[in-house]
Amino acid sequence: TPRVFSGIKPSGGLTLGNYLGAIKRFVDWQDAGTHETIYCVVDLHAITVWQEPAVLHAATREVAAGFIASGIDPVKSILFNQSQVSAHAELGWIFSCVARVGWMNRMTQFKDKAGANAEKVSLGLYAYPALMASDILLYHATHVPVGEDQKQHVELTRDIAQKFNHDYKVDFFPETAPVIEGPATRVMNLRDGTKKMSKSGESDMERINMTDDAATIAKKFKKARTDPEPLPETLDGLKDRPEAKNLVDIYAGLSGLSAEQVITEYAGAGWGKFKPALAELAVEKLGPISTEMARLMADPAEIDRILAHGADQAREIAQPILDETYRIVGMVGR
Ligand code: TYM
């Protein structure tokens, strides 16, 4: 069976962006049953920027709890944290030797994150896409569900696989494609519709956290920035209205409707009507998840057991692929 792989960094709490752009779709892939689904808490990626050890430790369990509470079933999917499967770091090194510096220089996320400070960021942050390629290709995964912001990294994965196959004259690593589907593949900041909602934005009012309670969710949507116009009559009317478009997309993502259906339902409605409806929907969808996350996090031993079991399963797939890679490259082994 073909494989799906995706990962989330434990570099802070989970946001509504992670849920709609990633986790909810991971669950759909799992439940479709057409692919073997492998999901990873990518802790090695998190430390590309400084993480307080105790905070990283807690965030790793929180992301795992978020996966499980949202419907990732450790019986149907493989769920693990990256550092427990050392093959990721090993293949990541080989890919660092395949990928070119010029390719890394084109990564827009690096340029955004490093900004004017490119001399001071970690070498790991720069090389990160090579490790990401190893995450995916270690399982010969072909489908990678991600949000819009990861598209360039998954495309680079394809370039790395091609160059490896070409340089070593093999047909070993498969073609990989990002899968970016649905109405909410780029959830925006609630205070600025031109910026992505992220775990690490300065103000908590910018984002919905998966652990926010009902009152907080309602307050954040109430205070969300909008323009003064009511909702348009057609989808076209959302053009050049980034904040309005974002709230419609979030509603669509949470409800399972298309953005067009949401517009039809709320054509001409004011924010005084739409925002409370959106908050109610978000509480209805996220409330049970955050309750379950809290229950899971109260029993870390259970989470740790699930991750360890997942790591055993992941290793079983990854090790033969790593061994074969070493053989192709020319390493002397057992
Ligand atoms: P990360 O941890 O930043 O985000 C995890 C997933 O959530 C998606 N996402 C969003 N989707 C929509 N709107 C948003 N505002 C939003 N914010 C985040 C991301 O696109 C991503 O799918 N490099 C990756 C992690 C990674 C990975 C991998 C992913 C490491 N190895 C292998 C796929 C395959 C990252 O930093 O995601």
Residues whose N, C-alpha, C, O or C-beta is under 5 A from the ligand:
A	BS01	TYM	F5 S6 G7 I8 K9 G17 N18 G21 A22 V42 H45 M132 D135 I136 P145 V146 G147 E148 D149 Q150 A184 T185 R186 V187 M188 K196 M197
